[in-house]
Every structure is written in C-alpha cells, then in structure tokens.
Amino acid sequence: MINFETLNGITSLFIFCIEVIFFINMLIFSEKNSINKLAFGMVALLFCYQFIEFLICFVQLENSFTVYLAYVVIGFLPPLGFYFISKFTNIFFNKITKFVFVPAIAFTILYAFQIDNFHVIKCTPFFADYSYPYGDVYGFFYYLPVVAVIFMLWKFQKLTVDRLKKKLSIVLLTGYLFAFIPGWIFAFSFAGALAVVESLLCKLAFFLVISFAYFAISNKTNNSKSKE
C-alpha cells in the first residue's frame, strides 16, 4: 500500500520543474522588452512559491519563517500582475500605478513582526493548509488586483483593434480565468476549502505560466522604449 504522506509536496515539485522549463524557454526565445520582463517576474514568483511549498511539505521544512516566506512571495503576485496588465493594456497605467505594491510591502513588514504566528496545519500531495494572521484582510488585498486584471483584459480585448494585442489579451484572460475561477468556486463550495485556497490557486496558476510564456514569446512589438 502506498503511503501518501511520503508524497506530500510532490505536486509542487512537479509543477516547479515544468514552470522552470517554461521560464528558460521564455528567456531564450522572448524579446527582452520591458513588458516581457514583467511576465518573467510573474513566472519566477510562481515557481519560487512551488519550490518553497515543496520544501515545506516534502522536505518538512515546516518552520514559521519558511511559511512566512511563501506568503511574501505570493503576496507580490497580484500587484505585479496588475502592473504588468496595466502596462500592456495602458488601462490605469500612470505615475501612481506602482502604488499597487504598497499593500504587499506593508504585509511583508507587518508579518515580519509576527512570523511566529505562521504555521503549517496540514500537507498533502496536492495542497497545503496554513495558519497566518489577518487572513481576511490579506485576502481582500490579494484578490482585488486579480479582479481588476480580469476586468482590464476583458475590456481591452473588446476595444483594441490591434490583432496581436487582442490575441494576447485573450490568451492572458483565459489564463487568469482558468487559474482563479475554478479555485474560487471550489473554495466556496466545500467546507474547509477556503483554508487551502492559496495553495490550490498557486497550482492552478500553472495556466497563468502557460499564458505568460505564450505572451512573452509572441510579444515582439514592444521595444526597450516602451512606456515605463
């Protein structure tokens, strides 16, 4: 009989390896323009989280600092995604757009003083359950940029007349929808599912990696003079 506890975190390792392969291909085949570099950053954050969860669940590096580090990494995913999509679509992109990172920075600092409150509740081969402070507030600031991104991409793909940008916006929108909608439905459909939603969504974010890789490899219309 298979002892599934020995496989805890194995899915994270599998996804990490595939995401790193996508990342390497992006570095090799993509134009190194300013927008694509943001896509590189998104994929890097995603595979870093998967590796940390592998360390937590498989290597059993379950100390509070490692869990804190995992939340710092994923905390920057939504604001970086917002900044990336805002720059690509030029919706809400201006001098104050960078302030979208303020909540993530604030939580990083706040949580640094409460590292002892981060705990691993449970690990499985497919997801992990963590305990951390201010979960509801963290969740609000985590998902708000994601909802805004979905709105921006939906609006942009309807308005743009540039065929390549329309195609890329649809690819990105599809990636976001597949990454978040099933997880949200699952989280609110089953008792206790909300507690593991961050871990689950980071697995589903594999669809984002695919869309980011396609975007970066295809996006050759922006040069180094793109609007910063």
Disulfide bonds with the S-S distance in Angstrom:
Cys57-Cys123 2.06
